[in-house]
Amino acid sequence: MAKGMGGAMDLVSSVKKIIVLMNLTDKFGDKKFRRIVDLPVTGQRCVSLLVTDQAVFEFTPNGVLLREVSKGLTVENIRQLTDVEFIVSDKLGVLEENLSKYEPGSGDDDIFA
């Protein structure tokens, strides 16, 4: 969590895609990607992509899609580390050395357009 006042509301209201970068768990191993949030929500359903240290998730009209998992982890490992129901991509990728191989679709990828 970034402390202090910022421009989060401006960000979520003025761009097409929001990409969130965070750890999947906190320093105690507790789940951070959860169905119900404890903190105030800046914008609902505005995140396009969630990139964590252990997985990459895309938010689609059909639900949350698991795109990639870290090398050495399984889908079941990721299910145990989240509180969110997700579907698994047919083309599930592997994060190697924290470098995502995810390539956005052929749609408009300009996040500032």
Number of C-alpha atoms within 10 A of each C-alpha: 5 5 5 5 6 9 8 10 11 10 14 17 12 12 13 16 17 17 14 14 12 15 16 22 16 11 8 6 9 11 16 15 18 13 9 8 9 6 7 6 9 14 12 7 10 15 16 15 20 21 19 20 17 22 23 25 23 21 16 11 7 8 11 19 20 23 24 26 24 21 14 10 13 12 16 8 12 17 12 10 18 17 14 14 12 17 15 13 14 9 9 15 18 22 21 14 9 15 10 19 13 14 6 10 7 6 6 9 11 9 11 8 9
